[in-house]
């Protein structure tokens, strides 16, 4: 009996929270990565930096650009090219009109390829110009191993990414509240502006929204070349995870692969708060404005994912905030950033946003600050710096 009690005690000592006790998932996907969404910390990866086709996961970036550069109330007119796009679930005809809001629902819930073309034409002026916007925005987020040609992810030899880059893009998208609202919807009815009697009910193709505890987005994808693809996000107990799988063996295994990754992540990570956005205020001087300063706060609270045996002390924050900005400054404008560092390696940047608008103006202090800036620039030029 004593021997049995001893054995049980030894086993119990091994159980609480040890990473070694969590089985590393075996998945069918050729490429995968699991990250904690707020910090960008990688918790699992498999060939995550090898080039792969992203299929319709491309539409996450298309959606983000539409939200950043367009308006939900914009009216989109379906062109001949958009109407003729393959795999278009919504059945657009040339000349149809629909709001940007409803086009985004079709884009993200049922992966309508023609909606992607219509959005690209509306936001970028043309598909080619929109592709340039996509590549520039991807680089801004730190996705440097990607190149986008189409707004929908239909096959093209020069349209590629990596699981790591798609995770970076997904984390960037996740910061947008409207984006989260769209991708978390299970279903939605959309109506045409013209013809006004046309409507359709959309059901989200992301099956995890119905079957996985805490699932709240993001996007499915599949082509013959890309295989089964999925970006899946979920939140439990304040922990936010994003799983990316590319080239899963079937359209069904992309869901089981992502579920295995998310379950694994929730079993090994807890969170520690690093920044309370409400209590973190920066004041920046404004030149040439109606006021001489503006306050700014981080776009979101920052939490550190901490694995068993680790400490939140492994994380540091590097603030990048200019001394001055030039008017005009818009409320919500990005005026700085916070780099989340893990053991000296940058994981992700969180934007610092202006709290209010400062128009062009003649405030004496602001004008004086502008003069000082010009003098400083002249000195730097003279010194060749």
TORKOL-4160 file (C-alpha; in steps of 0.2 Angstrom, whole numbers, padded with zeros to 4 digits, m for minus):
385
<pt num="1" X="0000" Y="0000" Z="0000"/>
<pt num="2" X="0014" Y="0012" Z="0004"/>
<pt num="3" X="0022" Y="0008" Z="m0012"/>
<pt num="4" X="0006" Y="0012" Z="m0021"/>
<pt num="5" X="0004" Y="0029" Z="m0012"/>
<pt num="6" X="0022" Y="0033" Z="m0016"/>
<pt num="7" X="0019" Y="0030" Z="m0035"/>
<pt num="8" X="0003" Y="0040" Z="m0035"/>
<pt num="9" X="0012" Y="0055" Z="m0027"/>
<pt num="10" X="0026" Y="0054" Z="m0039"/>
<pt num="11" X="0014" Y="0054" Z="m0054"/>
<pt num="12" X="0004" Y="0069" Z="m0046"/>
<pt num="13" X="0020" Y="0079" Z="m0044"/>
<pt num="14" X="0022" Y="0078" Z="m0063"/>
<pt num="15" X="0005" Y="0085" Z="m0068"/>
<pt num="16" X="0003" Y="0103" Z="m0064"/>
<pt num="17" X="0006" Y="0114" Z="m0079"/>
<pt num="18" X="0022" Y="0106" Z="m0086"/>
<pt num="19" X="0024" Y="0109" Z="m0104"/>
<pt num="20" X="0032" Y="0092" Z="m0106"/>
<pt num="21" X="0015" Y="0084" Z="m0101"/>
<pt num="22" X="0006" Y="0092" Z="m0116"/>
<pt num="23" X="0007" Y="0081" Z="m0131"/>
<pt num="24" X="0014" Y="0091" Z="m0146"/>
<pt num="25" X="0000" Y="0089" Z="m0160"/>
<pt num="26" X="0002" Y="0078" Z="m0175"/>
<pt num="27" X="m0006" Y="0087" Z="m0190"/>
<pt num="28" X="m0009" Y="0083" Z="m0208"/>
<pt num="29" X="m0005" Y="0101" Z="m0214"/>
<pt num="30" X="0012" Y="0103" Z="m0223"/>
<pt num="31" X="0014" Y="0121" Z="m0215"/>
<pt num="32" X="0007" Y="0127" Z="m0199"/>
<pt num="33" X="0010" Y="0140" Z="m0185"/>
<pt num="34" X="0001" Y="0143" Z="m0169"/>
<pt num="35" X="0003" Y="0161" Z="m0161"/>
<pt num="36" X="m0004" Y="0170" Z="m0146"/>
<pt num="37" X="m0013" Y="0184" Z="m0154"/>
<pt num="38" X="m0009" Y="0199" Z="m0144"/>
<pt num="39" X="0010" Y="0197" Z="m0142"/>
<pt num="40" X="0013" Y="0187" Z="m0158"/>
<pt num="41" X="0023" Y="0174" Z="m0149"/>
<pt num="42" X="0025" Y="0157" Z="m0158"/>
<pt num="43" X="0019" Y="0142" Z="m0148"/>
<pt num="44" X="0020" Y="0129" Z="m0162"/>
<pt num="45" X="0027" Y="0129" Z="m0180"/>
<pt num="46" X="0029" Y="0117" Z="m0194"/>
<pt num="47" X="0038" Y="0122" Z="m0210"/>
<pt num="48" X="0031" Y="0139" Z="m0205"/>
<pt num="49" X="0044" Y="0149" Z="m0216"/>
<pt num="50" X="0043" Y="0139" Z="m0232"/>
<pt num="51" X="0034" Y="0147" Z="m0246"/>
<pt num="52" X="0016" Y="0140" Z="m0249"/>
<pt num="53" X="0000" Y="0145" Z="m0258"/>
<pt num="54" X="m0012" Y="0154" Z="m0246"/>
<pt num="55" X="m0028" Y="0152" Z="m0256"/>
<pt num="56" X="m0043" Y="0162" Z="m0249"/>
<pt num="57" X="m0033" Y="0166" Z="m0233"/>
<pt num="58" X="m0028" Y="0180" Z="m0244"/>
<pt num="59" X="m0045" Y="0188" Z="m0241"/>
<pt num="60" X="m0041" Y="0193" Z="m0223"/>
<pt num="61" X="m0029" Y="0206" Z="m0230"/>
<pt num="62" X="m0042" Y="0211" Z="m0243"/>
<pt num="63" X="m0054" Y="0214" Z="m0229"/>
<pt num="64" X="m0042" Y="0224" Z="m0218"/>
<pt num="65" X="m0038" Y="0236" Z="m0232"/>
<pt num="66" X="m0056" Y="0238" Z="m0236"/>
<pt num="67" X="m0060" Y="0243" Z="m0218"/>
<pt num="68" X="m0044" Y="0254" Z="m0217"/>
<pt num="69" X="m0046" Y="0263" Z="m0234"/>
<pt num="70" X="m0064" Y="0262" Z="m0238"/>
<pt num="71" X="m0081" Y="0264" Z="m0229"/>
<pt num="72" X="m0094" Y="0251" Z="m0225"/>
<pt num="73" X="m0107" Y="0263" Z="m0233"/>
<pt num="74" X="m0098" Y="0263" Z="m0250"/>
<pt num="75" X="m0108" Y="0257" Z="m0265"/>
<pt num="76" X="m0099" Y="0244" Z="m0275"/>
<pt num="77" X="m0104" Y="0242" Z="m0293"/>
<pt num="78" X="m0100" Y="0224" Z="m0300"/>
<pt num="79" X="m0090" Y="0225" Z="m0316"/>
<pt num="80" X="m0089" Y="0213" Z="m0330"/>
<pt num="81" X="m0073" Y="0206" Z="m0323"/>
<pt num="82" X="m0079" Y="0204" Z="m0305"/>
<pt num="83" X="m0095" Y="0195" Z="m0311"/>
<pt num="84" X="m0085" Y="0183" Z="m0322"/>
<pt num="85" X="m0074" Y="0178" Z="m0308"/>
<pt num="86" X="m0074" Y="0159" Z="m0304"/>
<pt num="87" X="m0081" Y="0151" Z="m0288"/>
<pt num="88" X="m0093" Y="0166" Z="m0285"/>
<pt num="89" X="m0106" Y="0160" Z="m0273"/>
<pt num="90" X="m0116" Y="0176" Z="m0272"/>
<pt num="91" X="m0121" Y="0176" Z="m0291"/>
<pt num="92" X="m0117" Y="0194" Z="m0295"/>
<pt num="93" X="m0122" Y="0200" Z="m0312"/>
<pt num="94" X="m0113" Y="0215" Z="m0321"/>
<pt num="95" X="m0121" Y="0231" Z="m0315"/>
<pt num="96" X="m0127" Y="0224" Z="m0298"/>
<pt num="97" X="m0124" Y="0236" Z="m0284"/>
<pt num="98" X="m0120" Y="0231" Z="m0265"/>
<pt num="99" X="m0114" Y="0240" Z="m0250"/>
<pt num="100" X="m0096" Y="0238" Z="m0245"/>
<pt num="101" X="m0103" Y="0230" Z="m0228"/>
<pt num="102" X="m0112" Y="0217" Z="m0237"/>
<pt num="103" X="m0098" Y="0213" Z="m0249"/>
<pt num="104" X="m0087" Y="0210" Z="m0235"/>
<pt num="105" X="m0099" Y="0198" Z="m0227"/>
<pt num="106" X="m0099" Y="0188" Z="m0243"/>
<pt num="107" X="m0080" Y="0189" Z="m0244"/>
<pt num="108" X="m0077" Y="0183" Z="m0227"/>
<pt num="109" X="m0092" Y="0171" Z="m0223"/>
<pt num="110" X="m0093" Y="0162" Z="m0239"/>
<pt num="111" X="m0077" Y="0167" Z="m0248"/>
<pt num="112" X="m0085" Y="0175" Z="m0263"/>
<pt num="113" X="m0071" Y="0178" Z="m0276"/>
<pt num="114" X="m0081" Y="0191" Z="m0286"/>
<pt num="115" X="m0084" Y="0201" Z="m0270"/>
<pt num="116" X="m0065" Y="0202" Z="m0268"/>
<pt num="117" X="m0063" Y="0209" Z="m0286"/>
<pt num="118" X="m0076" Y="0222" Z="m0283"/>
<pt num="119" X="m0068" Y="0227" Z="m0267"/>
<pt num="120" X="m0051" Y="0228" Z="m0275"/>
<pt num="121" X="m0058" Y="0239" Z="m0289"/>
<pt num="122" X="m0067" Y="0250" Z="m0277"/>
<pt num="123" X="m0053" Y="0253" Z="m0265"/>
<pt num="124" X="m0038" Y="0252" Z="m0276"/>
<pt num="125" X="m0045" Y="0258" Z="m0293"/>
<pt num="126" X="m0039" Y="0242" Z="m0301"/>
<pt num="127" X="m0034" Y="0225" Z="m0296"/>
<pt num="128" X="m0016" Y="0229" Z="m0300"/>
<pt num="129" X="m0016" Y="0244" Z="m0289"/>
<pt num="130" X="m0024" Y="0235" Z="m0275"/>
<pt num="131" X="m0011" Y="0221" Z="m0276"/>
<pt num="132" X="0002" Y="0235" Z="m0273"/>
<pt num="133" X="m0008" Y="0241" Z="m0258"/>
<pt num="134" X="m0009" Y="0223" Z="m0252"/>
<pt num="135" X="0010" Y="0220" Z="m0253"/>
<pt num="136" X="0014" Y="0237" Z="m0245"/>
<pt num="137" X="0002" Y="0234" Z="m0230"/>
<pt num="138" X="0009" Y="0216" Z="m0228"/>
<pt num="139" X="0027" Y="0223" Z="m0226"/>
<pt num="140" X="0021" Y="0236" Z="m0214"/>
<pt num="141" X="0015" Y="0222" Z="m0203"/>
<pt num="142" X="0031" Y="0213" Z="m0205"/>
<pt num="143" X="0026" Y="0200" Z="m0217"/>
<pt num="144" X="0041" Y="0200" Z="m0228"/>
<pt num="145" X="0040" Y="0183" Z="m0236"/>
<pt num="146" X="0024" Y="0186" Z="m0246"/>
<pt num="147" X="0019" Y="0192" Z="m0263"/>
<pt num="148" X="0001" Y="0195" Z="m0267"/>
<pt num="149" X="m0006" Y="0197" Z="m0285"/>
<pt num="150" X="m0025" Y="0193" Z="m0283"/>
<pt num="151" X="m0037" Y="0200" Z="m0270"/>
<pt num="152" X="m0045" Y="0183" Z="m0268"/>
<pt num="153" X="m0031" Y="0170" Z="m0268"/>
<pt num="154" X="m0035" Y="0161" Z="m0284"/>
<pt num="155" X="m0020" Y="0152" Z="m0291"/>
<pt num="156" X="m0006" Y="0163" Z="m0298"/>
<pt num="157" X="0013" Y="0158" Z="m0298"/>
<pt num="158" X="0018" Y="0174" Z="m0291"/>
<pt num="159" X="0005" Y="0174" Z="m0277"/>
<pt num="160" X="0012" Y="0166" Z="m0262"/>
<pt num="161" X="0015" Y="0167" Z="m0243"/>
<pt num="162" X="0021" Y="0157" Z="m0228"/>
<pt num="163" X="0012" Y="0151" Z="m0213"/>
<pt num="164" X="0022" Y="0163" Z="m0202"/>
<pt num="165" X="0017" Y="0178" Z="m0213"/>
<pt num="166" X="m0001" Y="0173" Z="m0214"/>
<pt num="167" X="m0001" Y="0173" Z="m0195"/>
<pt num="168" X="0007" Y="0190" Z="m0194"/>
<pt num="169" X="m0007" Y="0196" Z="m0206"/>
<pt num="170" X="m0021" Y="0188" Z="m0196"/>
<pt num="171" X="m0014" Y="0195" Z="m0179"/>
<pt num="172" X="m0014" Y="0212" Z="m0188"/>
<pt num="173" X="m0032" Y="0210" Z="m0194"/>
<pt num="174" X="m0037" Y="0204" Z="m0176"/>
<pt num="175" X="m0034" Y="0222" Z="m0170"/>
<pt num="176" X="m0048" Y="0229" Z="m0180"/>
<pt num="177" X="m0065" Y="0228" Z="m0171"/>
<pt num="178" X="m0075" Y="0228" Z="m0186"/>
<pt num="179" X="m0065" Y="0214" Z="m0194"/>
<pt num="180" X="m0068" Y="0203" Z="m0178"/>
<pt num="181" X="m0086" Y="0206" Z="m0179"/>
<pt num="182" X="m0087" Y="0201" Z="m0197"/>
<pt num="183" X="m0077" Y="0185" Z="m0196"/>
<pt num="184" X="m0086" Y="0179" Z="m0180"/>
<pt num="185" X="m0103" Y="0179" Z="m0187"/>
<pt num="186" X="m0111" Y="0162" Z="m0190"/>
<pt num="187" X="m0123" Y="0168" Z="m0203"/>
<pt num="188" X="m0129" Y="0184" Z="m0211"/>
<pt num="189" X="m0142" Y="0190" Z="m0223"/>
<pt num="190" X="m0136" Y="0203" Z="m0236"/>
<pt num="191" X="m0147" Y="0213" Z="m0248"/>
<pt num="192" X="m0142" Y="0221" Z="m0265"/>
<pt num="193" X="m0144" Y="0240" Z="m0267"/>
<pt num="194" X="m0148" Y="0236" Z="m0285"/>
<pt num="195" X="m0158" Y="0226" Z="m0290"/>
<pt num="196" X="m0167" Y="0230" Z="m0273"/>
<pt num="197" X="m0177" Y="0214" Z="m0272"/>
<pt num="198" X="m0162" Y="0203" Z="m0272"/>
<pt num="199" X="m0155" Y="0195" Z="m0256"/>
<pt num="200" X="m0146" Y="0180" Z="m0250"/>
<pt num="201" X="m0143" Y="0171" Z="m0233"/>
<pt num="202" X="m0124" Y="0167" Z="m0230"/>
<pt num="203" X="m0118" Y="0154" Z="m0218"/>
<pt num="204" X="m0100" Y="0155" Z="m0212"/>
<pt num="205" X="m0089" Y="0141" Z="m0219"/>
<pt num="206" X="m0078" Y="0141" Z="m0204"/>
<pt num="207" X="m0086" Y="0125" Z="m0195"/>
<pt num="208" X="m0076" Y="0128" Z="m0179"/>
<pt num="209" X="m0088" Y="0142" Z="m0175"/>
<pt num="210" X="m0101" Y="0129" Z="m0171"/>
<pt num="211" X="m0090" Y="0115" Z="m0164"/>
<pt num="212" X="m0075" Y="0122" Z="m0155"/>
<pt num="213" X="m0076" Y="0130" Z="m0137"/>
<pt num="214" X="m0071" Y="0149" Z="m0139"/>
<pt num="215" X="m0069" Y="0149" Z="m0158"/>
<pt num="216" X="m0072" Y="0167" Z="m0164"/>
<pt num="217" X="m0065" Y="0168" Z="m0182"/>
<pt num="218" X="m0057" Y="0169" Z="m0195"/>
<pt num="219" X="m0056" Y="0162" Z="m0213"/>
<pt num="220" X="m0056" Y="0146" Z="m0223"/>
<pt num="221" X="m0047" Y="0143" Z="m0240"/>
<pt num="222" X="m0045" Y="0129" Z="m0252"/>
<pt num="223" X="m0038" Y="0127" Z="m0270"/>
<pt num="224" X="m0031" Y="0111" Z="m0279"/>
<pt num="225" X="m0014" Y="0119" Z="m0278"/>
<pt num="226" X="m0015" Y="0125" Z="m0260"/>
<pt num="227" X="m0024" Y="0111" Z="m0252"/>
<pt num="228" X="m0035" Y="0114" Z="m0236"/>
<pt num="229" X="m0031" Y="0131" Z="m0228"/>
<pt num="230" X="m0038" Y="0138" Z="m0212"/>
<pt num="231" X="m0035" Y="0153" Z="m0201"/>
<pt num="232" X="m0043" Y="0149" Z="m0185"/>
<pt num="233" X="m0045" Y="0160" Z="m0169"/>
<pt num="234" X="m0051" Y="0157" Z="m0152"/>
<pt num="235" X="m0052" Y="0164" Z="m0135"/>
<pt num="236" X="m0053" Y="0156" Z="m0118"/>
<pt num="237" X="m0050" Y="0164" Z="m0101"/>
<pt num="238" X="m0043" Y="0180" Z="m0109"/>
<pt num="239" X="m0030" Y="0170" Z="m0119"/>
<pt num="240" X="m0032" Y="0173" Z="m0138"/>
<pt num="241" X="m0024" Y="0161" Z="m0150"/>
<pt num="242" X="m0023" Y="0160" Z="m0169"/>
<pt num="243" X="m0019" Y="0144" Z="m0178"/>
<pt num="244" X="m0014" Y="0144" Z="m0197"/>
<pt num="245" X="m0014" Y="0128" Z="m0207"/>
<pt num="246" X="m0009" Y="0128" Z="m0225"/>
<pt num="247" X="m0010" Y="0113" Z="m0237"/>
<pt num="248" X="m0019" Y="0101" Z="m0225"/>
<pt num="249" X="m0024" Y="0085" Z="m0234"/>
<pt num="250" X="m0042" Y="0088" Z="m0236"/>
<pt num="251" X="m0055" Y="0102" Z="m0233"/>
<pt num="252" X="m0060" Y="0093" Z="m0217"/>
<pt num="253" X="m0043" Y="0090" Z="m0210"/>
<pt num="254" X="m0040" Y="0108" Z="m0210"/>
<pt num="255" X="m0052" Y="0110" Z="m0196"/>
<pt num="256" X="m0046" Y="0095" Z="m0186"/>
<pt num="257" X="m0028" Y="0101" Z="m0188"/>
<pt num="258" X="m0032" Y="0119" Z="m0182"/>
<pt num="259" X="m0042" Y="0111" Z="m0167"/>
<pt num="260" X="m0027" Y="0101" Z="m0162"/>
<pt num="261" X="m0016" Y="0116" Z="m0162"/>
<pt num="262" X="m0028" Y="0127" Z="m0152"/>
<pt num="263" X="m0031" Y="0114" Z="m0139"/>
<pt num="264" X="m0013" Y="0112" Z="m0137"/>
<pt num="265" X="m0010" Y="0131" Z="m0135"/>
<pt num="266" X="m0023" Y="0133" Z="m0122"/>
<pt num="267" X="m0015" Y="0118" Z="m0112"/>
<pt num="268" X="0002" Y="0126" Z="m0111"/>
<pt num="269" X="m0001" Y="0145" Z="m0109"/>
<pt num="270" X="m0007" Y="0157" Z="m0097"/>
<pt num="271" X="m0007" Y="0176" Z="m0098"/>
<pt num="272" X="0001" Y="0190" Z="m0088"/>
<pt num="273" X="m0004" Y="0208" Z="m0091"/>
<pt num="274" X="0010" Y="0220" Z="m0097"/>
<pt num="275" X="0001" Y="0236" Z="m0102"/>
<pt num="276" X="m0016" Y="0243" Z="m0097"/>
<pt num="277" X="m0020" Y="0255" Z="m0111"/>
<pt num="278" X="m0031" Y="0266" Z="m0101"/>
<pt num="279" X="m0017" Y="0270" Z="m0089"/>
<pt num="280" X="m0003" Y="0272" Z="m0102"/>
<pt num="281" X="m0003" Y="0289" Z="m0109"/>
<pt num="282" X="0009" Y="0298" Z="m0120"/>
<pt num="283" X="0009" Y="0317" Z="m0123"/>
<pt num="284" X="0016" Y="0322" Z="m0140"/>
<pt num="285" X="0020" Y="0340" Z="m0145"/>
<pt num="286" X="0012" Y="0346" Z="m0161"/>
<pt num="287" X="0019" Y="0359" Z="m0174"/>
<pt num="288" X="0009" Y="0370" Z="m0184"/>
<pt num="289" X="m0007" Y="0366" Z="m0175"/>
<pt num="290" X="m0022" Y="0375" Z="m0166"/>
<pt num="291" X="m0015" Y="0366" Z="m0151"/>
<pt num="292" X="0003" Y="0362" Z="m0146"/>
<pt num="293" X="0001" Y="0344" Z="m0140"/>
<pt num="294" X="m0010" Y="0329" Z="m0141"/>
<pt num="295" X="m0012" Y="0314" Z="m0129"/>
<pt num="296" X="m0011" Y="0296" Z="m0136"/>
<pt num="297" X="m0014" Y="0279" Z="m0129"/>
<pt num="298" X="m0010" Y="0261" Z="m0135"/>
<pt num="299" X="m0023" Y="0254" Z="m0146"/>
<pt num="300" X="m0026" Y="0239" Z="m0135"/>
<pt num="301" X="m0021" Y="0231" Z="m0118"/>
<pt num="302" X="m0005" Y="0220" Z="m0120"/>
<pt num="303" X="m0004" Y="0203" Z="m0112"/>
<pt num="304" X="0011" Y="0192" Z="m0111"/>
<pt num="305" X="0009" Y="0173" Z="m0115"/>
<pt num="306" X="0019" Y="0164" Z="m0101"/>
<pt num="307" X="0022" Y="0145" Z="m0103"/>
<pt num="308" X="0026" Y="0134" Z="m0088"/>
<pt num="309" X="0043" Y="0137" Z="m0081"/>
<pt num="310" X="0044" Y="0155" Z="m0088"/>
<pt num="311" X="0042" Y="0172" Z="m0081"/>
<pt num="312" X="0034" Y="0188" Z="m0087"/>
<pt num="313" X="0051" Y="0196" Z="m0084"/>
<pt num="314" X="0057" Y="0188" Z="m0100"/>
<pt num="315" X="0046" Y="0201" Z="m0109"/>
<pt num="316" X="0050" Y="0219" Z="m0112"/>
<pt num="317" X="0042" Y="0234" Z="m0121"/>
<pt num="318" X="0051" Y="0246" Z="m0132"/>
<pt num="319" X="0041" Y="0262" Z="m0135"/>
<pt num="320" X="0044" Y="0272" Z="m0151"/>
<pt num="321" X="0035" Y="0289" Z="m0149"/>
<pt num="322" X="0041" Y="0305" Z="m0158"/>
<pt num="323" X="0044" Y="0321" Z="m0148"/>
<pt num="324" X="0034" Y="0330" Z="m0161"/>
<pt num="325" X="0021" Y="0327" Z="m0175"/>
<pt num="326" X="0015" Y="0339" Z="m0188"/>
<pt num="327" X="m0003" Y="0345" Z="m0189"/>
<pt num="328" X="m0015" Y="0341" Z="m0194"/>
<pt num="329" X="m0017" Y="0326" Z="m0182"/>
<pt num="330" X="m0033" Y="0315" Z="m0183"/>
<pt num="331" X="m0041" Y="0306" Z="m0169"/>
<pt num="332" X="m0036" Y="0288" Z="m0170"/>
<pt num="333" X="m0021" Y="0292" Z="m0180"/>
<pt num="334" X="m0006" Y="0281" Z="m0177"/>
<pt num="335" X="0008" Y="0292" Z="m0169"/>
<pt num="336" X="0019" Y="0279" Z="m0161"/>
<pt num="337" X="0021" Y="0261" Z="m0157"/>
<pt num="338" X="0026" Y="0248" Z="m0144"/>
<pt num="339" X="0037" Y="0234" Z="m0148"/>
<pt num="340" X="0033" Y="0218" Z="m0138"/>
<pt num="341" X="0050" Y="0209" Z="m0135"/>
<pt num="342" X="0053" Y="0192" Z="m0129"/>
<pt num="343" X="0071" Y="0189" Z="m0123"/>
<pt num="344" X="0077" Y="0203" Z="m0135"/>
<pt num="345" X="0067" Y="0197" Z="m0150"/>
<pt num="346" X="0053" Y="0208" Z="m0157"/>
<pt num="347" X="0037" Y="0198" Z="m0158"/>
<pt num="348" X="0024" Y="0212" Z="m0163"/>
<pt num="349" X="0020" Y="0230" Z="m0163"/>
<pt num="350" X="0005" Y="0238" Z="m0155"/>
<pt num="351" X="0000" Y="0255" Z="m0162"/>
<pt num="352" X="m0001" Y="0271" Z="m0151"/>
<pt num="353" X="m0016" Y="0281" Z="m0157"/>
<pt num="354" X="m0020" Y="0300" Z="m0155"/>
<pt num="355" X="m0034" Y="0303" Z="m0143"/>
<pt num="356" X="m0041" Y="0319" Z="m0152"/>
<pt num="357" X="m0040" Y="0329" Z="m0168"/>
<pt num="358" X="m0028" Y="0344" Z="m0169"/>
<pt num="359" X="m0031" Y="0354" Z="m0185"/>
<pt num="360" X="m0019" Y="0366" Z="m0193"/>
<pt num="361" X="m0018" Y="0382" Z="m0184"/>
<pt num="362" X="m0008" Y="0396" Z="m0177"/>
<pt num="363" X="m0005" Y="0392" Z="m0158"/>
<pt num="364" X="0010" Y="0402" Z="m0153"/>
<pt num="365" X="0018" Y="0387" Z="m0144"/>
<pt num="366" X="0015" Y="0376" Z="m0159"/>
<pt num="367" X="0022" Y="0388" Z="m0171"/>
<pt num="368" X="0038" Y="0390" Z="m0160"/>
<pt num="369" X="0040" Y="0371" Z="m0159"/>
<pt num="370" X="0039" Y="0371" Z="m0178"/>
<pt num="371" X="0053" Y="0384" Z="m0179"/>
<pt num="372" X="0064" Y="0374" Z="m0168"/>
<pt num="373" X="0061" Y="0358" Z="m0179"/>
<pt num="374" X="0066" Y="0368" Z="m0194"/>
<pt num="375" X="0082" Y="0374" Z="m0186"/>
<pt num="376" X="0086" Y="0356" Z="m0180"/>
<pt num="377" X="0083" Y="0350" Z="m0198"/>
<pt num="378" X="0095" Y="0363" Z="m0204"/>
<pt num="379" X="0108" Y="0358" Z="m0192"/>
<pt num="380" X="0107" Y="0339" Z="m0196"/>
<pt num="381" X="0108" Y="0343" Z="m0215"/>
<pt num="382" X="0124" Y="0354" Z="m0211"/>
<pt num="383" X="0132" Y="0340" Z="m0201"/>
<pt num="384" X="0127" Y="0327" Z="m0215"/>
<pt num="385" X="0117" Y="0317" Z="m0203"/>
